[in-house]
């Protein structure tokens, strides 16, 4: 079989990684972040105390590195000397050195060869600065992503990075080896004023017109008889109807990407957590019953009867136990749709927090499609620690499902595997 490459190029913070990740999920292929490879090498050089302004020293150290590239489901991976440096790759020190390191011809030659090796086993969507011009110049599937510098600087700031995109653009465009440019035959997309959903749809339309082998149907198989949940009982229906009407009337509920919803068969829904409003908010995405976690301390008074009727599973946040996780896994295997909040608790500032590895364990053990969802505005409508509801606009974004083969699920085993799958799920939520 001949495998194809989709080349996504563009300057810093233009949206390359976000688009590549979205396309990988939609098309069921591997997303390769070429920039992460150069950052990983830069990290190792800095760890070793190598002077990155000395090409000879860089080349010498490069020859000693054991670099292994692969993929974890639909995302590329890289280790150097057996270590995965992913958590270190966005530091300001690496930002200040990566352009210099990536301009060295020997570094690019080594990594470009490794990037091309991906096509030996899979279709890829690869993003970087020279993918369409140098790595895969023959591919007909080339897209150049751009955005206004002010927008890109804002994105860098939101990601906690402080380097100037103008300086990075100048360094990447003026280097002698594989400079940043629009590759021959590439279609230019400006992401300044468009959502990732809009950019993804535009990219898919470009690929369709160019003849890329798009999947005719989702890569997952939906049981024809399954509903994805259970027909609503009156008590569940009453809550569903009341909350739905309130959200639309008082909070102007807007749902983006509902075409991505898996509406049949078991689904693990993973969402950020902003407010007590969140569970029924997600529940209103569907027209049948679902299961969700709820803090154990909430099961008192009338709620002690109502919550179980709404399929809430009590969980002790201070001392999480395996029994609740086993219940969720069993529910998923029985065909239910289950909502989890990987962060475990509501946000204090509206930002997405750290996740516990429990959601990765549940996903790996259940082996069902994962539906990433992101909520905006619920923290303003009912902030944590406040008993007063405010009239704020609420938006829910539904992302492309994460669908893994049984073999891929098995690869996510043990503590490290559960953490890796959790990180993948959180990355999908953050990308929305």
N, C-alpha and C positions, 0 to 999 in steps of 0.2 A: 504494500500500500504506500502511496505517495502522500506524505504529510505536508501541510501548508502552514505558512507563517503570516500572521497579521502584524504589520509594523505600525506601532504608535510612537511618533516622535513629537518633540516639542520642548519648549524652554521650561525652566524650573517653575513648579506650582501652577502649571497650565491645566492640570487635571488628567495627566497621562495615566498615572497609577489608578486613579478612581475609575476612569473609563476602561482601562485594561482589565481591572478586577471585575467590573460589571459585565463586560463582554465574556470573560472566562466563565462566569456563573451562568450567563444566558445560553452560551453555546456549548457548555460542557467540555471546555478544552483547558489547557494549562496556561496560566498567566506567568510570564517571566519578567521580573523587575531587573533589568540589566543594571540600573543605577545601584541597586543593592549589592551587586557583585563588586563594583568599583569601590563602594563604600566599605565593604567587608575587607578588601585588600588594604584600603587606606587605614582602617581600624587596626589591622594586624601590624602594619608598618609603624604606626604610632605606639602601639603596645610594646613593640621591640625597641622603641627609641630611635627609629631610623629617620634621618634627615630627608624629608620629602622633596627638598630643593636640590638634592643630589641624585640625578637619574641613575648613576652607576650603583649607588648604595641601594636604591629601590630595586633595581634589576637583580642585584645579588640576593636580596631578601626574598624576592618573588620566586627565585629558583628553589628556595628552601621550603616554600609553603606547600602543604598538601591541601589543595582546594577540591572539594567535592560538591558538585551541583546535582540536584535532583528535583523532585516535586512531591508535595504533600497534598494529594487530591488535585485541586485545580490551581495550587499556588506553588511557585518555585521555592526551592530551599538552597542554602549554601552553608557549608561548614569549612572552617580553615583549621587545619591541624586538629580535627575532631571537635571543634567548638563552634556553636552557633552564635554569632555575634549580633543577632537581630535587634536586641534591646539597646545596643550601643550606637546604631547606625545613624541616628539623627542628632548627634551631639554637635555643638558649635565648632568643636575642634575638627571634626571630620568635615563639616561644611566648609571650613577654611582651607582644607587640604585636598579634597577629593578631585577638584578640577585639575590641579597640578599633577596629581598621580595619574589620572585618567588620560592626560595628554602625552604620556610616555608611550611611544610606539610598541615597545615590548609588552607592556601591561595590556594594551588593547589587543594585540595579536593573541595573547594567551586567552583572554576572556572572550573575545569574539569567537575563537575556535570552540570554546565550551558552550557558548550560546547557540552556535549552529548545530551542535551535537543533539540538542533537544529534538530537532526534526527527524532524528533517526527512529523515534519511538512515538511521537504524538504531534497533533496540531498544536500550535502555540499562538498566543497573542503576546507580543513582546513590546515593552515600552522602553524608551531611552531617548538618545539624542542623535544616534546615527544608525538606527535599525533599518530604515528604508534605504539609506544611502550607502551603508557599508556592510552591515551584518547580512541583510537579505535584500540586496539590490534588485534581484530578479523577481521578487514576489510582486504580483499585481495588486496586493491588498495593503495599501499604504494610506495612513491618515496622519496628518500633522495637526496637533492640538495647540491652540494659542489662546491667549487672554490678555486683557489690558494689564500693564505692569502694576497699576494701583490695586487691581483685583488680586493679582498674584502675590504682591507683598502682603496683602491682608490675609490671604490663605496661609502664607508662611507664618505670620504672626499667630494665627489661630492654632496652628500646629505646634506652637512653642519654639519656632525657629526665628532667628533674628538676622540672618544674612540677607543682603540686598539682592533681589532678583536681577536688577540692572547689572551689578558687578558680576554675578554668575553668568548672565547672558553674554557679557563682553568676553569673559574668559572662555566660555564654551564655543562662541562663534569665531574667535580669533585664533584658536589653537591650530597648529599646522596639521595635526593628526586627527582625522575624522571630525571636522568642525560641525557644529550645529547648523543645519540648513533644511530647507524644505526639499525632500527627495524628489527626483524626477517621477512624475506620475502620481504624486500624493495629492489627496484631497484635503484642503484646509478647513478645519472646524474651529470657530471661535466660541469658547465656553464662558465668556465674561458674563453674559446675561441669561444663561440657560441652566436648568437643573440637570443633574446627572441622568435623570430619566430621559429628558429631551435629547441630550447629547448621545446617550446610548442608542435611542431609537434612530437618530440620524446616522450613526455609525453603522448600525445593522442594515439600514436602507442602502448605504454606500456599498457594503459588502454583498448585499443581495444583487445589486446592479452589476457588480464586478464578477459575480459567479461563484462566490465562496460557498462551499457546501454547508449551508445552514441546516440545522436539524429541523425536520418537518414536524416533529412533535417533541414534547419534553422527554429527557432521558430517563425519567422515572416512570414507573408503571402504576397507574391508578386503578384499583379494583373497581370494576364496573358497578357492583352492587353496593359498595361502601358509600356512606354519606360523609365521612370525615368527622362526624360527631354523632350525637344522638338527637332524635326528634324532641323538640322542646316540651317539657311538662309545664303545666300552667304556672307554677311558682317561678320557674326559670324564665318562662316567656314574659311574665309580668315585670320582672326585673329588667330583662332585655329591652322590652318596649319602653319602660319608664326612663331608663338611663339613656337609651338612644334618642328619645324625643328631647330630653334635657340637653344632651350634648349638641344637638343640631340647633336647638332654639337659643340656648344661652351662650354657647361657646363657638357657634358657627363651624362645627366639626367639618374638616376637610380631609378626605382620604386620597392619597396619591399613590399610584401603583397598584390599585386593587386588582388589576389584571394579572399580577404576579401571585395572587392567593391560590394556594392549593385547596380546593374546595371538596375534595374527596380523598378518603383514606386517612390513615393516621399521620399527624404532623406535629412536630415540636416547634412551637412558636417562641422565639427568643426576642425579648424587647428590653429597651432601657426602662428605668423605673424613676418616674418623677413625682408621682402623687398617688393618693388613695383612689383617685379617679381611674387609674390605669387598667385594672383588671376588667371592669365592665366596658371600658373604652375599647380594648382589644376584642372583647367578646362580641361587640357590635359589628365587627368585621364579617361575622358569619351568621348564618340563619339556622344554626342548630347548636346543640349544647357543646361545651368544652369544659376542660378541667384546669384548675390553676392552684398555685400555692397561696396560702395566706398565713400571716403571722399567728402563732398559737395563742397569743394573748388577746387576739380579737374575738375569740370564740367564747363569748360570755353574754349573758342576758339573752335578748331575742336573737342575736347573731349566732348563738350557740345552736339554734335550730335552723336559721335561714342559710347560713354559710354552707353547711353540708348539702342543703337543697340546691345550692348554686354550684355544687361540685368542687368546693374549696377543700384543699388538703392542708391540715394544720402542720406548720413547721416551726421548730424552735430555732430562731435566728442565732441565739447565743451558743447553742450546742446542736448544730445540724446532725441529724442521725441518718443512717442508711435506710431505715424503715420507710421514711417518706419518699426517698429516691426510688426505692424498690416499688413502692406503690405507683409512682409516676411511670416507671418503666413498664410495669404490668399494664397500666391503663393504655399506654401507647401500643403495646403489643396486642391489646384487645381491640384496637382500631379507633381509640379516642384521639381527639385533638387536645394538646396540652400546652398551656402557657407557662413559661418560666421567665423570671427576671434574673439574669446572670449576676447582676450586681448585688442582689440579695436585700438591698434596702434602697429607700428613696434618696434621690440626690439632694444635696444641700444648696447647690448653686445652679442647677440646670444642666451641668456638664455630666458626661458619662464617666462613671467611676471605674474602679478596678473590679474585675469579676473573679468569683471563686471557681475552681475547676469542676465543681459539681455538675454544671450544665454539660461540660464535655463528657463526663462519665455517663450521664443520662443519654446523651445523643449517641455515644459509641455503643452502649449496651442495647439501646432500643433499635438502632439501625433504620430510622425513618427519616424522611425529608425534613429539613430544618428551614423554618420560615423566619428570616430576620425582619424585624419591625422597629421603627424608631418613632418616638412620640415627641412632639414639640408643643410647648405652651401649657401643658398640664401643671407644671410647677408654678406657673403664674396664676392659674385658675384656683389651685388649692395647694399653697406652698407647704412644705414639710414644717411641722411645728405650729401651723396656723389652723384654726377652726373656722376661718371665714373664707367663703367662696368668692372669688373675684371674676369679673366677666372678661376673660381673655380668650383670644382665638386659639383653638387647638387643632393641630395638624398631625395626621398619622401617615407615615411613609412606609410602604410595603416593598421590600426588596426581592430580587430574584431568589428563589429557593436554593439552598445548598443541598445537592443531591449526590450522595456518594454510593459507590458500589459496595457490596458486602466485604470485598477485599480491602477497600479503602477504610471502611469502618474498623476492620480488624487491625489495621496499621496504627490506629489511635488506641493503643492499649497501655496500661500502666499509668503511673502518675504523670510522666512527661507527655505521654500521648493525650491524656485527658486535658492537660494544660494547653497543648498545641491546638486541640480542637476547640477549646474554649476561646483561645485567642483568635482563631479563624472566625468563629461566630461573632465575637465582639468587633472584629475588623469589618465584617459585613454590616453590622448595625451602625458603626461609626461612619461608614461610607454613604449612608442614606442622608 
